[in-house]
Amino acid sequence: MIVVAVTFPARERPVAPMLDPFGLEVLGRAQCLELLATAGIGRVVFTTRGLPAVQPVRFVLADDAVNFGAPAASPLFAAAHDGVVAFEADAFAPDLGSGWWVTVLGRARATRERARAWPASTADDRWIRIPLEVVSGRRLVG
């Protein structure tokens, strides 16, 4: 007697998204960077005089960093001298009850070099980079 084993390819099941305790979809690094590249405005969270501060900025994602300009005399620029900061960008569709947000944590550094595609800025702006050290994101699906 001859026995022949026949195997069939397993059906590919869609992978369910990983959810956090709040029921939000946890985004992987690659997804976060794709979404971040579509945003043009974000918020830098930094410390000034011992207190938290938030500053909206135009930014560009280039050279493995979030890049933006800030006036040389600003508290934001002062915090960028080797200070740990957070950066957040998002997009929401309130009518659909959906959206996403991405957070980057890193040590901000002032630089004299412009990245390949720096955002518009004023003549007084100095350039700041936040390396993509820690990247996380969430998606809210309505």
C-alpha positions as CSV (number, residue, x, y, z in Angstrom):
1,M,0.0,0.0,0.0
2,I,1.3,3.4,-1.0
3,V,0.3,6.4,1.2
4,V,0.6,9.9,-0.3
5,A,0.5,12.9,1.9
6,V,-1.0,16.0,0.4
7,T,-0.6,19.3,2.0
8,F,-2.6,22.4,1.2
9,P,-1.4,25.9,1.9
10,A,-2.8,27.4,5.0
11,R,-5.3,30.1,4.5
12,E,-3.9,33.4,5.4
13,R,-5.9,35.0,8.1
14,P,-5.8,38.7,8.5
15,V,-3.7,39.6,11.5
16,A,-5.8,41.4,14.1
17,P,-4.3,44.7,15.1
18,M,-2.7,44.8,18.6
19,L,-4.7,46.9,20.9
20,D,-3.6,48.8,24.0
21,P,-5.7,48.8,27.3
22,F,-7.8,51.7,25.9
23,G,-8.8,49.8,22.8
24,L,-6.5,51.8,20.5
25,E,-4.5,50.2,17.7
26,V,-0.8,50.1,18.5
27,L,1.2,51.1,15.5
28,G,4.6,49.7,14.6
29,R,7.6,51.9,13.9
30,A,7.3,51.6,10.1
31,Q,3.6,52.7,10.3
32,C,4.4,55.5,12.6
33,L,7.1,56.9,10.2
34,E,4.8,56.6,7.2
35,L,2.1,58.6,9.0
36,L,4.6,61.1,10.4
37,A,5.9,61.8,6.9
38,T,2.3,62.9,5.9
39,A,2.0,65.6,8.6
40,G,3.5,69.0,8.2
41,I,2.8,70.4,11.7
42,G,3.6,68.9,15.0
43,R,4.2,69.8,18.6
44,V,7.4,69.9,20.5
45,V,7.1,69.2,24.3
46,F,10.0,70.5,26.3
47,T,10.9,72.0,29.7
48,T,11.5,75.7,30.3
49,R,12.2,77.1,33.7
50,G,11.3,73.8,35.3
51,L,7.8,73.7,33.7
52,P,6.5,71.8,30.7
53,A,5.9,73.7,27.5
54,V,4.4,72.9,24.1
55,Q,5.3,74.6,20.9
56,P,3.6,73.9,17.5
57,V,6.2,73.8,14.7
58,R,6.4,73.1,10.9
59,F,8.6,70.1,10.5
60,V,10.1,67.7,8.0
61,L,11.0,64.1,8.6
62,A,14.5,63.6,7.0
63,D,17.8,62.0,7.9
64,D,16.3,59.8,10.6
65,A,15.1,62.8,12.6
66,V,12.3,65.3,13.0
67,N,13.7,68.6,11.8
68,F,12.4,72.1,12.3
69,G,13.5,75.7,12.8
70,A,13.1,77.9,16.0
71,P,14.1,81.5,16.7
72,A,17.5,81.7,18.3
73,A,16.1,83.7,21.3
74,S,13.2,81.3,22.0
75,P,12.8,79.0,25.0
76,L,12.4,76.1,22.5
77,F,15.9,76.7,21.0
78,A,17.3,77.0,24.5
79,A,15.8,73.6,25.4
80,A,17.3,72.1,22.2
81,H,20.8,72.2,23.5
82,D,21.1,68.5,24.3
83,G,17.8,68.3,26.1
84,V,15.4,65.4,26.0
85,V,12.1,66.4,24.3
86,A,9.0,64.8,23.0
87,F,7.5,65.5,19.6
88,E,3.9,64.7,18.6
89,A,2.0,64.9,15.3
90,D,-1.5,63.7,14.5
91,A,-4.5,63.7,12.2
92,F,-8.1,63.2,13.1
93,A,-11.4,63.0,11.3
94,P,-14.0,63.9,14.0
95,D,-16.9,63.1,11.7
96,L,-15.7,59.6,11.4
97,G,-14.4,59.2,14.9
98,S,-11.0,58.1,13.7
99,G,-7.5,59.4,13.7
100,W,-3.9,58.7,14.6
101,W,-1.0,60.2,16.5
102,V,2.7,59.5,16.7
103,T,5.1,60.5,19.4
104,V,8.9,60.7,19.1
105,L,11.2,61.0,22.1
106,G,14.8,62.0,21.7
107,R,17.7,64.3,22.6
108,A,17.2,67.5,20.7
109,R,20.3,69.0,19.1
110,A,20.8,72.4,17.5
111,T,22.6,72.1,14.2
112,R,24.1,74.4,11.7
113,E,23.3,72.1,8.8
114,R,19.9,72.0,7.1
115,A,18.4,68.6,6.3
116,R,17.6,67.9,2.7
117,A,14.1,69.4,2.8
118,W,13.8,71.7,5.8
119,P,10.4,73.4,6.4
120,A,9.9,77.1,5.7
121,S,11.4,79.3,8.4
122,T,12.4,82.9,9.1
123,A,15.9,84.3,8.7
124,D,16.4,84.3,12.5
125,D,15.6,80.6,12.8
126,R,18.1,78.0,14.0
127,W,17.8,74.4,13.1
128,I,16.9,71.7,15.5
129,R,16.9,67.9,15.1
130,I,15.2,65.3,17.2
131,P,16.7,61.8,16.3
132,L,14.1,59.1,16.0
133,E,15.3,57.4,19.3
134,V,11.9,56.2,20.6
135,V,8.9,56.2,18.2
136,S,5.4,55.1,19.2
137,G,1.9,55.6,17.8
138,R,-1.8,54.8,18.1
139,R,-4.7,54.7,15.8
140,L,-8.4,55.3,16.7
141,V,-10.8,53.6,14.4
142,G,-14.4,54.8,14.5
